[in-house]
Amino acid sequence: MDVDLTPKLAKQEGNIGAAKLALSKNGFSLHRYSDSAQVAYVLQGCGVAGIVLLEKEEKVIAIKKEDAIALPFDMYLTGSNGIFTGFLTEFVSRAWNVEESVAKTLVSSQTAKGIGKLDAAFQMPEPKQGDRDGMVLNCEEAPLDVDIKGGGNVVVLNTKNLPLVGQVGLGADLVRLNGSAMCSPSFLCDSALQVTYIVRGSGRVQVVGVDGKRVLETHIKAGCLFIVPRFFVHSLGWKDFSMEGSIPTSAPGGFQRFTRCRDAIQLQENC
């Protein structure tokens, strides 16, 4: 009997997901918290991020392409469904020490879309280079954890190169494969889920379940995202195009390979 190996919609059982934020020039994402821990990755461009951790002062960070940022748990603060919209104006005005009319304007005049556009003359706070330490890792500049000549390389986010990963409880790999290369079958030994986003290139992915049956086989390209369930094994293969993919996971590390010699393998031309 034929098995359906095409991609399936998520069953929403893993409590894990992903989002993509695209900002135009002078675009501004309103101050907000997140209801889950995150690992953010800058696909392109550059800008400034303001981050406030619990019981700490705001850090203003310059971010650029291939930066990885670890962000802890939090919640919505601004916008039409922000936390402060649920409080009486009197309470908000006292908390902020402003007139009620000012508090009402601040709370009610914010966009529901969560994104605004700044005037070209608006001056953002000046970033501090020291604020990047321990919070941001540039994957292009970071030392390679795996480097296979002709095959590809891997950068692993962990508590050594990005200490905040330990607090967030998430880890991530950035895997680059050259043309005619593949990533050997692997899984996470700590039963974590894997979310893979394809940054560039195109190729194939196969996923095998715990019973040894293949559950997914499909072509993927830049912009594709897929989730690998707990203890399932997956492998990426690229025949003609180079590939770059980021693999956030629900634990800071724990990858196991079924092929022990190399993590990235260059395929023969007759494959």
Helices and strands as residue ranges (DSSP letters): E 27-29, E 38-41, E 46-51, E 59-64, E 67-71, G 83-86, H 89-96, H 100-108, E 115-117, G 129-132, E 136-138, E 146-148, E 152-157, H 165-168, E 171-177, E 181-188, E 194-200, E 202-208, E 214-221, E 225-228, E 233-238, E 243-249, E 255-257, E 264-266
